[in-house]
Amino acid sequence: MSAGADGGGAAAARSREGSSAKDGFVPSALGTREHWDAVYERELQTFQEYGDTGEIWFGEESMNRLIKWMQKHKIPLDASVLDIGTGNGVFLVELAKFGFSNITGIDYSPSAIQLSGNIIEKEGLSNINLKVEDFLNLSTKLSGFHICIDKGTFDAISLNPDNAVEKRKQYVKSLSSVLRVKGFFLITSCNWTKEELLNEFSEGFELFEELPTPKFSFGGRSGNSVAALVFQKRETSWDNFR
Ligand SMILES: C[S@@+](CC[C@H](N)C(=O)[O-])C[C@H]1O[C@@H](n2cnc3c(N)ncnc32)[C@H](O)[C@@H]1O
């Protein structure tokens, strides 16, 4: 996984050498809460001292890509949007500046939520909901979202040293519980290919659109260093009874 512009260094995180799980990654500190707490405590301090908002994962381009998709599909500005693992909350700021009025950011790192709050306040924005929440163990009744966004969070969870396979399954369950039927899930990943993501989210979700991302070519092979997909939540027989 890599911060910054699309693709930079992403290949390093794709390595599965030494992984014990056949469909997993080499476990890494990037999959732990301790890591993210330390990252955002540092970024919070830097913001307080210098006003620097910190890393934008996958770069500005990744945010523009998502907002462009929302524009193209005429997503109403009052649609409810959940940013899963919002980090410094810069994407929430972009959404609010664009005019979205019903946005929520969650992160399991209290420092990330504090940093997001500080940045939002400095931007003079209000009406953005922020919550410290572990997406794999949701404590409150978050549900009924029209749109869920994930930029790098599923990637981080996939690197958890403690039973990442189960955690990925729990992620899909949590996503099902927060997203409304026919709602959209927009995921940007540098750890998973399009085909792998289709497999991960095959239960309950179908591919709606693949968003264009930069291509790389190396040693006669070419591909995308980042996958950006839009899934739509299927209507299931269970949903009919809710
Ligand atoms: C790679 S960073 C991406 C941050 C942000 N989405 C962005 O694009 O800048 C991954 C984020 O996911 C958060 N995260 C990881 N696991 C989480 C979980 N189980 N619940 C909530 N947040 C989580 C981390 O704290 C971190 O903020």
The ligand as an SDF file (V2000), in Angstrom:
LIG
                    3D

 27 29  0  0  0  0  0  0  0  0999 V2000
   -4.5810    3.6550    4.1190 C   0  0  0  0  0  0  0  0  0  0  0  0
   -5.3780    4.6090    5.3180 S   0  0  0  0  0  0  0  0  0  0  0  0
   -6.5220    5.4820    4.2860 C   0  0  0  0  0  0  0  0  0  0  0  0
   -7.1120    6.7060    4.9170 C   0  0  0  0  0  0  0  0  0  0  0  0
   -8.1410    7.4600    4.0560 C   0  0  0  0  0  0  0  0  0  0  0  0
   -9.2220    6.6000    3.6130 N   0  0  0  0  0  0  0  0  0  0  0  0
   -7.4960    8.1200    2.8610 C   0  0  0  0  0  0  0  0  0  0  0  0
   -7.8580    7.7990    1.7290 O   0  0  0  0  0  0  0  0  0  0  0  0
   -6.6330    8.9670    3.0670 O   0  0  0  0  0  0  0  0  0  0  0  0
   -6.4110    3.3690    6.0970 C   0  0  0  0  0  0  0  0  0  0  0  0
   -7.3440    3.9130    7.1430 C   0  0  0  0  0  0  0  0  0  0  0  0
   -8.2100    2.8890    7.5980 O   0  0  0  0  0  0  0  0  0  0  0  0
   -8.3700    2.9940    8.9960 C   0  0  0  0  0  0  0  0  0  0  0  0
   -8.8100    1.6630    9.4530 N   0  0  0  0  0  0  0  0  0  0  0  0
   -8.1620    0.4900    9.3210 C   0  0  0  0  0  0  0  0  0  0  0  0
   -8.8880   -0.5160    9.8470 N   0  0  0  0  0  0  0  0  0  0  0  0
  -10.0460    0.0340   10.2960 C   0  0  0  0  0  0  0  0  0  0  0  0
  -11.2030   -0.4910   10.9310 C   0  0  0  0  0  0  0  0  0  0  0  0
  -11.3100   -1.7800   11.2290 N   0  0  0  0  0  0  0  0  0  0  0  0
  -12.2030    0.3470   11.2380 N   0  0  0  0  0  0  0  0  0  0  0  0
  -12.1000    1.6770   10.9750 C   0  0  0  0  0  0  0  0  0  0  0  0
  -11.0210    2.2340   10.3850 N   0  0  0  0  0  0  0  0  0  0  0  0
  -10.0120    1.4200   10.0500 C   0  0  0  0  0  0  0  0  0  0  0  0
   -7.0010    3.4480    9.4840 C   0  0  0  0  0  0  0  0  0  0  0  0
   -7.0290    4.0130   10.7730 O   0  0  0  0  0  0  0  0  0  0  0  0
   -6.6320    4.4480    8.3870 C   0  0  0  0  0  0  0  0  0  0  0  0
   -7.1490    5.7160    8.6810 O   0  0  0  0  0  0  0  0  0  0  0  0
  1  2  1  0
  2  3  1  0
  2 10  1  0
  3  4  1  0
  4  5  1  0
  5  6  1  0
  5  7  1  0
  7  8  2  0
  7  9  1  0
 10 11  1  0
 11 12  1  0
 11 26  1  0
 12 13  1  0
 13 14  1  0
 13 24  1  0
 14 15  1  0
 14 23  1  0
 15 16  2  0
 16 17  1  0
 17 18  1  0
 17 23  2  0
 18 19  1  0
 18 20  2  0
 20 21  1  0
 21 22  2  0
 22 23  1  0
 24 25  1  0
 24 26  1  0
 26 27  1  0
M  CHG  2   2   1   9  -1
M  END
$$$$
